Structure formats: structure tokens, C-alpha cells
């Protein structure tokens, strides 16, 4: 089906593609995987309910159906996944053609909120991997949109959340979203602060939601004995562990990759019930012809904001059809 792209969220991986530093992206590449839009045309085999005019959220990943992850039902961890905007051209374009199975219809949410669903779902998935329960203490390392997704997912389950982030500009917002406290590891002894807040026990659950080598270690150090943790994302550098706390605490540490359709549905329900905090996550909206400016702004303001969104005009100059060459933001290799 052919989607008229309306909103695309800017992600850290998109920024690294723009910089030429994303090891998974072959250039040239059209970035963008946090996508919301409107169906304008469908193929012959598409179900009747997937009709032109409906708003939709795009599920940006692929799954082969035959690898071990797919056979176990964990299609979000497909060995041969190709993500929009990374291994395939993504959503920063007037139109996007995708299989109908990769969309979720939604005519309830505000159009700009459709671009929030994918990144928040990644955080919700980490909380699901961590099996968070009511009244547990969760420490989220990183106050970006993935970390916010983890915060909101934990709060939705009745847990208490402590955020760990170096951005003073985000502290008030993280507290307003429901965090019990915000710790700045650049200014405080994070381990001492967490012990103080948890009666000396440490966190029941930790979530690493920022791409820094030291946070892999902090997720172990800040966890309680018999605690749990989830790692979202990875880093290029090798990370060395002191194995003693890992084993002595008998930690359960999980990798967390992408999100499932169930995570998407959970976030959609949350955003529908909580539109006001969702709107506060979007600090700035750019328009399609300002895409390059949006990347420069995002690079300079990442520590001050959760999400910037690129909005494409609802009806571009060209008449849409499957073979149209569309306007797109294409990142070229750098000389």
C-alpha cells in the first residue's frame, strides 16, 4: 500500500546516518523509521479495511519468518531484519510503499502523535523484557525518548521510576512525567544516590536506554541482589565487566531489541489515554523542505529535548501513484 507520509520523528540513528557514522546504514539512504501517515492507494490483495483515507502507523522492521527468532515468535529480533531508514530507504519522503501487514490503522490519535508510537514502543518493550511488577523500583539510564518510553511503561505497570540522566534541562520534565527522582551521574554518585532512595537495596530493575559504554556497567552496579536489567541498543566499543557483582547478585540481564506489535498496541492505548504528556514530548516541528535544518537543530539540542518531528505537506504537488518519483531527504556518502 502507498502511504502519504505526514510525520516522521527524528531518532539518534537517523542523526548518525546524517553524520555518516551509522555502521548499519549503506549510503545513499533516505532516513526515518518513526512514521505516521495516510493511506492513498492499495494493491489488489490488500484487505478491504485497509482503505484509502485511513491514518496509519508504520511498523518499520522486517522479519524473514524462518530464522530461529522468527520461529520462536520473537520477530522483533529477526536475524535478517531490515529497518526502514537504515537498511532500506525510510520515511523522510512524500510517499512510502510498504506491505499492508506492516501498518497499524489508527484514526483516534492526533496525526503528530503517530510518530511517537515507534520510539515509545522500544521503551515499553524493554519493560516487558524486564517483567516489571507493581511497586518495584525501576532505574532508567538515559532520559531520551527511549528512556521516556521505559519510564512510562514502568509507571503504567504501577512501578516507581528513578531517572538517571546528565541533562539538567530535562530534569523537570522527567519529574513531571511521573519520575520519583532524577539523578545526574555527572554531578552525583549515582550508586550512593540509588542506595539512599531504595533503603540501601538498589533497583529491582534497571534499563539501559542510552548508548554509552559506562551505562552497561551502571545497569549492573545499580541493580539489587536478584535484580533484573535490560540493555536497549549497543555501542561500538568493547565493554569490560567486573564479573563479581554480576554473579554474586545473580542478575537476570536481557537484551532488548526493537518492539513487538503488542508493544505498539500498548503505547497506542497509553497515548490515547494521555494526550497531554504525549504532546509535551514534541518540542519542535519542522517542515519537509527544512529536513537538513532539522538535523542540524537536533544535533545541537538533543540534550534539551525528547523529540523533534518533521511534518510533510498533506498533499504534495505530484499526484500519488505507485510509480511516482517522490521528494525525499536522501543522505549521500561524504567525500
C-alpha positions in Angstrom: 0.0 0.0 0.0 1.1 3.6 -0.7 1.3 5.9 2.3 1.3 9.7 2.2 3.8 10.4 4.9 2.6 13.1 7.3 5.1 13.0 10.3 8.5 11.5 10.9 10.2 11.6 14.2 14.0 12.3 14.3 16.0 9.5 16.0 19.6 9.2 17.1 20.2 6.5 14.5 18.9 9.0 11.8 21.3 11.6 13.1 24.2 9.1 12.9 23.2 8.3 9.3 23.2 12.0 8.5 26.6 12.3 10.1 27.8 9.3 8.1 28.5 7.4 11.3 25.8 4.7 11.3 27.6 1.4 10.7 24.3 -0.3 9.7 23.3 2.2 7.0 24.7 2.0 3.5 24.7 5.4 1.8 22.9 6.9 0.0 19.9 6.4 2.2 16.6 8.1 3.0 16.4 8.1 6.8 13.3 7.9 9.0 11.5 5.0 10.8 9.2 6.7 13.2 6.4 7.2 10.7 2.7 8.2 10.6 0.7 9.0 7.6 -2.4 8.4 5.5 -3.2 5.6 3.0 -3.7 6.9 -0.5 -3.6 3.7 -2.6 -3.7 0.0 -2.1 -2.8 -3.1 -4.0 -5.2 -5.8 -5.2 -4.6 -8.2 -2.4 -5.0 -5.7 0.5 -7.9 -6.3 2.9 -10.9 -4.0 2.4 -10.5 -2.4 5.9 -7.1 -1.1 4.8 -8.7 1.6 2.7 -7.5 5.0 1.2 -8.0 7.8 3.7 -7.2 5.9 6.8 -4.4 7.0 9.1 -1.7 4.5 9.9 1.4 3.9 11.9 4.2 2.1 10.2 5.9 -0.9 11.7 9.4 -0.2 10.4 11.1 -3.7 10.7 11.0 -6.8 8.6 11.0 -10.4 9.6 12.0 -13.4 7.5 9.8 -16.0 9.2 12.4 -18.7 9.1 15.3 -17.8 11.4 15.4 -19.1 15.0 14.0 -15.8 16.4 11.0 -15.8 14.0 10.3 -19.5 14.6 10.2 -18.7 18.3 7.7 -15.9 17.7 10.2 -13.1 18.6 10.0 -11.5 15.2 11.4 -8.2 16.6 14.8 -9.9 16.9 14.8 -11.4 13.3 18.3 -12.3 12.3 17.8 -10.8 8.8 15.7 -7.7 9.8 16.0 -4.7 7.5 14.8 -1.4 9.1 13.3 1.5 7.3 15.8 4.4 7.2 18.7 2.1 7.9 19.0 -0.9 5.6 16.1 0.3 3.4 15.0 3.8 2.4 12.8 5.3 5.1 10.0 7.7 5.7 11.5 11.2 5.0 9.8 11.3 1.7 6.4 12.4 0.3 5.3 8.8 -0.1 6.2 5.4 1.1 5.3 2.0 -0.3 5.1 -0.8 2.3 3.3 -4.2 2.8 -0.1 -3.7 4.4 0.9 -6.1 7.2 3.4 -3.5 8.4 0.9 -0.9 9.4 -1.5 -0.3 12.3 -4.6 1.6 11.4 -5.4 4.5 13.8 -7.9 7.3 13.4 -8.0 8.2 17.1 -4.6 9.8 17.8 -3.5 13.2 16.7 -1.6 12.9 13.5 1.7 14.2 15.0 1.4 11.6 17.8 1.6 8.7 15.3 5.3 9.4 15.0 5.8 8.9 18.8 4.5 5.3 18.8 7.6 3.5 17.5 10.2 5.1 19.8 8.0 4.8 22.9 7.3 1.2 22.0 11.0 0.4 22.2 11.0 1.6 25.8 7.8 -0.4 26.5 9.4 -3.5 25.1 12.4 -3.2 27.5 9.9 -3.0 30.4 8.2 -6.1 29.1 11.5 -7.9 28.8 12.3 -6.9 32.4 9.0 -8.3 33.6 8.3 -5.2 35.7 5.7 -5.6 38.5 3.7 -3.2 40.7 5.6 -1.4 43.5 9.0 -2.4 42.1 11.7 0.3 41.8 13.0 0.9 38.2 16.0 2.9 37.4 16.1 4.1 33.8 19.6 5.1 32.5 19.0 7.8 29.8 16.3 10.4 29.5 15.8 10.4 25.7 12.6 9.2 24.1 13.5 5.5 24.5 14.1 6.1 28.2 10.9 8.0 28.5 9.1 5.1 26.9 10.6 2.8 29.5 9.6 5.3 32.3 6.0 5.4 31.0 5.8 1.7 30.5 7.0 1.1 34.1 4.7 3.6 35.6 1.8 2.1 33.6 2.6 -1.2 35.5 2.5 0.5 38.8 6.2 0.7 39.4 8.2 3.5 40.9 10.7 5.1 38.5 14.0 6.9 39.1 15.6 8.5 36.0 19.4 8.8 35.5 20.4 11.5 33.0 23.0 14.2 32.7 20.7 16.8 31.1 19.6 19.4 33.7 17.2 20.8 31.1 15.2 17.5 31.1 15.0 17.0 34.9 11.8 19.0 35.5 10.1 17.3 32.5 11.1 13.8 33.7 9.7 14.5 37.1 6.5 15.9 35.6 6.1 12.7 33.6 5.9 10.8 36.9 9.5 10.1 37.9 10.2 9.9 41.7 13.7 11.5 41.3 16.2 12.4 38.6 19.9 11.7 39.3 22.7 13.4 37.3 25.6 10.9 37.2 27.9 13.8 36.2 27.2 15.7 39.4 26.3 12.9 41.9 27.5 9.5 43.0 24.7 7.6 41.3 25.3 4.4 43.2 25.1 6.2 46.6 22.0 8.1 45.4 20.2 5.0 44.3 21.0 3.2 47.6 19.8 6.2 49.5 16.5 6.2 47.6 16.0 2.4 47.9 16.9 1.9 51.6 20.3 0.5 50.6 18.9 -2.2 48.4 19.5 -0.9 44.8 17.0 -1.0 42.0 14.7 -4.0 41.4 15.0 -3.3 37.7 17.4 -1.3 35.6 17.0 -0.3 31.9 20.0 1.0 29.9 18.4 3.3 27.4 21.4 5.4 26.2 24.4 4.5 24.0 27.3 5.0 26.4 29.7 2.2 27.4 29.6 3.1 31.1 25.8 2.6 31.3 26.3 -1.1 30.6 28.2 -1.3 33.8 25.9 1.1 35.7 22.9 -1.2 34.9 24.7 -4.0 36.8 26.0 -1.8 39.7 22.7 -0.1 40.4 20.7 -3.3 40.4 19.7 -5.0 43.7 20.7 -8.6 44.6 18.4 -10.9 42.5 17.6 -7.8 40.3 16.9 -7.6 36.6 18.0 -5.4 33.8 17.5 -4.7 30.1 20.0 -3.4 27.6 18.5 -1.3 24.7 21.0 -0.6 21.9 24.7 -1.2 21.7 28.0 0.6 21.3 31.0 0.2 19.1 33.4 0.0 22.0 34.2 -3.2 23.9 32.7 -3.2 27.4 34.6 -5.0 30.2 32.8 -6.3 33.3 33.9 -6.9 36.8 32.1 -10.3 36.9 31.8 -10.4 40.7 28.7 -8.2 41.2 27.0 -9.8 38.1 27.3 -13.3 39.6 27.0 -12.5 43.3 23.8 -10.7 42.7 22.5 -13.5 40.4 21.2 -10.9 38.0 18.9 -11.5 35.1 20.1 -9.2 32.3 18.2 -9.1 29.0 18.9 -7.8 25.5 16.1 -5.7 24.2 15.7 -5.1 20.5 13.0 -3.1 18.6 9.4 -3.7 19.7 6.5 -6.1 19.0 3.1 -5.3 17.7 1.8 -5.9 21.2 4.2 -3.1 22.4 2.8 -0.8 19.7 -0.7 -1.5 20.8 0.1 -0.8 24.4 1.7 2.5 23.6 -1.2 3.5 21.3 -3.6 2.9 24.2 -1.4 4.9 26.6 -1.1 7.9 24.2 -4.8 7.8 23.5 -5.5 8.0 27.3 -2.7 10.6 27.9 -2.5 13.0 25.0 -1.2 16.0 27.1 2.1 14.5 28.2 2.5 12.9 24.8 2.2 16.4 23.2 4.9 17.7 25.6 7.4 15.2 24.3 7.4 17.0 20.9 9.4 20.2 21.3 9.6 21.3 17.7 8.0 20.5 14.4 9.9 21.1 11.1 8.5 21.0 7.6 9.7 18.7 4.9 11.7 21.3 3.0 13.6 22.1 6.2 14.8 18.5 6.8 18.5 19.3 6.7 18.0 22.2 9.0 16.1 19.8 11.4 19.1 17.5 11.6 21.4 20.4 12.5 19.0 21.6 15.1 18.6 18.1 16.5 22.3 17.7 16.8 22.6 20.9 18.8 19.6 20.3 21.1 19.4 16.6 21.8 20.3 17.1 25.5 17.4 19.6 25.8 14.5 17.8 24.2 12.8 14.5 23.8 11.6 14.6 20.2 11.6 16.7 17.1 9.2 15.8 14.2 9.4 16.6 10.5 5.9 17.3 9.0 5.3 16.8 5.3 2.6 18.7 3.5 -0.6 16.7 3.3 -1.0 16.8 -0.5 2.3 17.4 -2.4 2.4 18.8 -5.9 2.5 15.5 -7.7 -0.5 13.1 -8.0 0.3 10.0 -6.0 0.6 6.6 -7.6 2.9 3.6 -7.1 5.5 4.6 -9.8 5.9 8.3 -8.8 9.3 9.6 -8.1 8.9 11.4 -4.8 10.6 14.2 -3.0 12.8 12.8 -0.3 15.7 13.7 2.0 18.5 11.4 0.8 21.7 11.3 2.8 24.7 10.9 0.4 28.1 9.5 1.2 30.6 12.1 2.3 33.8 12.6 0.3 
